[in-house]
Every structure is written in C-alpha cells, then in structure tokens.
Amino acid sequence: MRKFLFIFIILINSILSSISVYFTPSKQADEEILKVIKGAKNSIFIASYNFNYKEIIEILKNKKLDELKIFIGKESNLPFSQSCIQVYKGSNLFHSKFIIIDNEITIIGSGNFTKNDFHLFHNNFLIIKDKNISEYFKENFFSLWNNKENNKSPFLSETLEIYFSPEENLEEKIIEEIEKAKSSIYFSHFYFSSENIARHLIDKKKKGVDINGIFERYNTSNYSTFYILNDYGINVRKNNMAGFLHDKFFVIDEKVVITGSYNPTVSARKNYETILILRNKEIAGKYLKEWIKLWRWESLP
C-alpha cells in the first residue's frame, strides 16, 4: 500500500511539475511558446479557431517534420500543402485551441494562434510537458481530423481534469466547481452570458462567498450577465486595456483553476471546446496574481 501511495504521489507531482503558465501580451510568453515549437523534431498538430501567426508559420515552413497537420475553424490562406490543412465544416463552432509537439508537449489556452492573441490581447496559455496528456489531445485531434466521434473518456487525475465538448457538458462541470466554493471566486471572461452560471454565482454570493469578476468591456451589453451580477452585489469590472480581455478562467478558493477555450455562454455548449480543471495552489496563485494585476491596473467599474 505504501509503495502504491508513493508511486501515486510521484505521478501527481510529475504532472504538476510539467505545467508552465504564461499570460499575454508578454515577451516571455511569446518567446517560450515559439521556442517550444522551434524545438519540434518529428510532428506538430495544431487545432485552433483561427491561425495566422507569421512567426509560427515561418517556423513550420522551415521545419522538416514527419507529420504536420493543421485543423482550423476559420478559413485562412496558409502556405502549406492542402493535405496538411483541414477547415472545420460543421454547423456549430470549432473553438478549441491547442498544439501537440512530438507527442510530448501540449500548448493550450484561451488564445488563438494569431499575432493579436500574442501581442495585443490578454490570454492565458499552459505548456504541458507530459506524454500521456499529449497522447490524450492527439486522440481528440485525430477524431476531428478523421471526422469521427470522440469516444475518449475525460482525462482525470487528482490534480488535472480535461474535458471536451460537445461530448461533455462543460457548463455543468463549471457549475460543479462553483458549488464547491467555500470562500472566494475570481473570474476573467471575454464573453459571459450564461444565466445558469450567473445564478449559481449569485447563490454563492448570498451564502457568503467573495466573488469578483472582470469582463471584456465590448461584451457587457445585450445578453451579458455583467449588470445582473452587479445588481446582486457581485464586484464586477470592465477591461480597460487596448486589446481584448480574451481569457476564460475561474479561480476558486485560491486552489482550483478552470481555464481553456470555453466562454460561459449558451451557444458555447454546442461548440467544440476544451476546459482544464487544475487543482493546485501554486498554479492557482499564478492565475490569481495575474487577475489582481488586471483588476488593479487594467479594469474600470
């Protein structure tokens, strides 16, 4: 039993130590992600709603890879063989954003792989150096590439959970984590119009949980929950940066992070999306530190 527990702890720690967190716009985030892509030796698989970042394109053009495949949700004039590219043709939106490198490294976050997403918009990215996680994303990628249903179960560990929609109801997963909150919830969202999630936040506020959120200012009218949450005493602010606040994350009780491509909206439930749930104080601390910076210096009531 002790041996099993020891091995289990090593596995948990290896996953955590393999995850690096970056925020844009930032020279460091840009440099680290480009460095990882430059280091590819055998294969790169890219899935993104939009992809036109010239620096990445130039790296790929000069790479001699065994496999290069790009699956995008939006038409783009990419300078690669058509056998390397597929454009999603479904009726709902393909909105996931991830890159798999050499079946060993996965880059995933809130941003598309475009110049604006790296140099102007505020996004969060994770670089995960773990073969099992890369294999998990690769299986999902090829289910998209081959137009087959993804029957893969969610990736579940003590510290990291990965879910894809429409196979999984991502709104339900987010609500489950909100319901576990004991003391605080901080969030940062490009577009937040889900009244269902808003109701659960309001309920938690009534029970004494401290809740604070930042919205992209251009998305606080029409169906946004900005004014609903504000009316119920939840502290909300609007982004005041030059570029979009393109994040989609929650920090719960300063120890759990929900992030990925999923905007909490009604339409997103039908999209191809990805969320990660990370249960680790150190990672949550990095997100909260960035959130506080945005709240203090880059947002207005």
KOLVO-663153 format. One line per field, with one value per residue (C-alpha): x negated, y negated, z negated. Coordinates in steps of 0.02 Angstrom, whole numbers, always signed. Layout:
u = [X/...]
v = [Y/...]
w = [Z/...]
! end
This chain:
u = [+0/-141/-228/-68/-42/-223/-204/-38/-117/-260/-134/-39/-198/-262/-105/-114/-300/-267/-147/-204/-84/-102/+2/+5/-34/-206/-377/-411/-251/-288/-469/-432/-294/-395/-546/-445/-379/-554/-614/-495/-584/-451/-273/-161/+29/+119/+302/+367/+518/+402/+218/+117/-32/-175/-313/-240/-205/-387/-450/-338/-391/-573/-542/-567/-437/-370/-195/-115/+73/+174/+359/+441/+615/+596/+533/+355/+230/+94/-61/-56/-1/+186/+153/+89/+243/+425/+556/+700/+864/+990/+1140/+1079/+916/+745/+668/+534/+353/+206/+42/-38/-226/-319/-181/-265/-216/-45/-14/+163/+255/+382/+293/+296/+128/+130/+21/+156/+183/-1/-45/+116/+249/+240/+240/+176/+78/+16/-136/-117/-264/-182/-169/-4/+80/+9/+74/+245/+251/+184/+328/+450/+361/+372/+555/+581/+463/+549/+723/+760/+849/+732/+772/+624/+668/+613/+434/+450/+314/+302/+233/+290/+452/+477/+647/+704/+874/+996/+956/+961/+1073/+941/+1065/+1110/+927/+902/+1057/+998/+838/+931/+1042/+888/+827/+806/+727/+690/+715/+618/+652/+597/+700/+709/+895/+1007/+1193/+1243/+1384/+1370/+1189/+1234/+1374/+1253/+1130/+1270/+1321/+1142/+1132/+1288/+1200/+1051/+928/+824/+847/+758/+752/+682/+773/+715/+793/+859/+960/+1056/+1217/+1355/+1353/+1206/+1225/+1121/+1265/+1361/+1211/+1179/+1360/+1341/+1186/+1051/+898/+876/+768/+737/+572/+481/+335/+301/+331/+470/+478/+487/+467/+591/+545/+608/+501/+596/+542/+367/+329/+432/+420/+543/+474/+473/+569/+744/+837/+983/+1121/+1273/+1204/+1036/+1121/+1141/+966/+806/+722/+595/+582/+450/+479/+316/+315/+155/+121/-38/+44/+199/+84/+10/+183/+241/+85/+119/+304/+261/+146/+288/+411/+297/+219/+316/+501/+635/+805]
v = [+0/-121/-82/-116/-281/-332/-297/-391/-544/-540/-536/-684/-785/-742/-813/-972/-998/-979/-1128/-1307/-1455/-1608/-1764/-1877/-2008/-1963/-1943/-1793/-1702/-1736/-1679/-1521/-1460/-1495/-1407/-1250/-1249/-1279/-1128/-1008/-860/-744/-808/-958/-953/-1119/-1143/-1322/-1426/-1546/-1528/-1661/-1698/-1731/-1684/-1510/-1493/-1536/-1407/-1273/-1318/-1288/-1129/-955/-859/-684/-750/-922/-938/-1097/-1091/-1262/-1329/-1479/-1491/-1553/-1569/-1461/-1424/-1235/-1086/-1059/-884/-967/-1075/-1045/-1180/-1132/-1123/-1088/-1194/-1234/-1323/-1242/-1343/-1233/-1296/-1179/-1120/-948/-936/-771/-682/-750/-933/-1016/-1203/-1252/-1406/-1541/-1616/-1577/-1564/-1738/-1893/-1989/-1849/-1852/-2037/-2132/-2028/-1962/-1771/-1630/-1481/-1321/-1224/-1044/-925/-757/-613/-546/-715/-742/-571/-616/-776/-685/-560/-703/-791/-639/-611/-787/-758/-595/-664/-529/-541/-562/-418/-452/-472/-633/-642/-629/-638/-705/-872/-890/-856/-885/-891/-917/-972/-934/-760/-831/-968/-1096/-1213/-1075/-1046/-1231/-1237/-1084/-1176/-1337/-1238/-1176/-1354/-1393/-1565/-1650/-1650/-1762/-1759/-1841/-1818/-1878/-1843/-1786/-1771/-1607/-1649/-1474/-1500/-1677/-1609/-1490/-1632/-1738/-1593/-1576/-1763/-1750/-1613/-1725/-1678/-1827/-1843/-1963/-1964/-2055/-2065/-2117/-2291/-2267/-2117/-2191/-2236/-2133/-1961/-1989/-1945/-2096/-2203/-2055/-2007/-2189/-2211/-2065/-2140/-2044/-2152/-2163/-2274/-2302/-2278/-2442/-2375/-2422/-2243/-2121/-2031/-1860/-1750/-1620/-1570/-1550/-1538/-1453/-1458/-1507/-1324/-1274/-1347/-1318/-1376/-1336/-1393/-1397/-1561/-1538/-1567/-1468/-1444/-1379/-1222/-1161/-1209/-1107/-1172/-1120/-1155/-1106/-1099/-1115/-1079/-1157/-1308/-1358/-1363/-1447/-1575/-1622/-1649/-1749/-1859/-1899/-1928/-2052/-2145/-2158/-2214/-2349/-2419/-2362/-2375/-2501/-2487]
w = [+0/-44/+120/+217/+125/+158/+345/+348/+267/+393/+536/+464/+439/+613/+692/+588/+622/+808/+817/+851/+852/+965/+996/+1149/+1207/+1142/+1221/+1110/+1162/+1345/+1331/+1232/+1347/+1504/+1426/+1393/+1572/+1642/+1543/+1631/+1711/+1779/+1776/+1745/+1738/+1724/+1681/+1674/+1718/+1807/+1855/+1946/+1832/+1954/+1832/+1807/+1994/+2035/+1911/+1987/+2165/+2119/+2022/+2096/+1998/+2021/+1987/+1993/+1978/+1951/+1908/+1906/+1878/+1992/+2171/+2182/+2325/+2253/+2360/+2337/+2438/+2434/+2369/+2209/+2181/+2140/+2111/+1999/+2095/+1958/+1912/+1737/+1696/+1684/+1543/+1461/+1464/+1438/+1514/+1490/+1518/+1542/+1444/+1288/+1265/+1271/+1282/+1236/+1176/+1211/+1361/+1546/+1631/+1706/+1688/+1595/+1471/+1425/+1443/+1405/+1317/+1140/+1143/+1036/+1102/+1024/+1087/+1026/+1046/+1019/+1144/+1076/+1090/+1265/+1316/+1247/+1350/+1503/+1497/+1490/+1634/+1747/+1708/+1778/+1923/+1973/+1939/+1811/+1645/+1499/+1381/+1269/+1085/+998/+933/+744/+613/+436/+497/+678/+772/+958/+1042/+1221/+1283/+1357/+1287/+1110/+1040/+994/+912/+790/+750/+713/+603/+506/+461/+418/+300/+206/+171/-14/-20/+147/+336/+455/+642/+803/+962/+1140/+1151/+1008/+1046/+960/+840/+768/+712/+655/+544/+459/+429/+354/+242/+182/+151/+41/-58/-94/+42/+100/+290/+407/+596/+747/+914/+1087/+1099/+1276/+1218/+1071/+1164/+1244/+1162/+1044/+860/+808/+743/+669/+562/+517/+461/+341/+259/+351/+385/+574/+683/+868/+958/+991/+1095/+1275/+1330/+1289/+1123/+1208/+1053/+997/+819/+642/+484/+344/+160/+220/+259/+412/+588/+730/+897/+1082/+1236/+1161/+1143/+1022/+1149/+1207/+1383/+1319/+1252/+1432/+1488/+1497/+1340/+1209/+1023/+897/+710/+613/+427/+363/+253/+342/+513/+441/+360/+528/+602/+452/+456/+639/+602/+463/+583/+710/+575/+506/+665/+817/+772/+726/+637]
! end
